[in-house]
């Protein structure tokens, strides 16, 4: 049996962490040694298969490896299908030299984007981009942001199927049929279908809460509990973070009128989800809007209040959970008094 470099990475790199060039070099040497031992006993077919293993030390890529969408394809038309923090985007697949070859083919040969557009797309400066592109060697530039971001960019295109559409005017699939470019209309239709499925399941427009029109709904939940509810929804197959942000934005009067321009952003959601603690993230609009959304959903479905919810009402009273106190607030205490936050988000002294 012949092992490939990709097989080994798949076995040891389950969490999508970029390995160092030194570690990868050692891994390649080990794989070559194993394959050398098996090649003498391998059949002609096995030897042929070994010859097809891509050379990661080369800056050159075959057209099959570096196929891209036809010139003029809309790169962003399916951007919501894969979240920016998807672990698959960090899976190492190409060396620095191969990424440089992909960039040259993408920008110079196929002219899908101009250099400046590509820099903006991956979020790097011109200085970082040109410094990376001037380097030579399989792993020269492995610490560069241009390498990391470009690798994620091409991995995302591959996961979306954009790298399998072939060259302009010549693309063919395995069945020797012309590769058909997915039209913007078809892509938009598929995207709207997913959004429609979510909207149908989570439509809460029939429910209004006291103070909702003024953005002053009393909150009776704490931050960690809201994070659990959000993560549960995001695990659903037809859900994306962008779609969730649009739905919760509908609960905020200033944003509901124009969701295209004013919907909450994925980075705000990611920031809130990254925090831990019953009070951490309490001033975030994501926290407030999510609470209103889940409360309206509970009422729509006729579900009773939980025991924790009733306890929150007793503890916080008519004004509800504290969503106004700044996170920079400091407390003065006497000596040997310890302050802590309980599960209800109340600051207590011990």
Beta strands, then each sheet from edge to edge (+ up, - down):
strand 1: 339-341
strand 2: 347-349
sheet 1: 1+ 2-
end
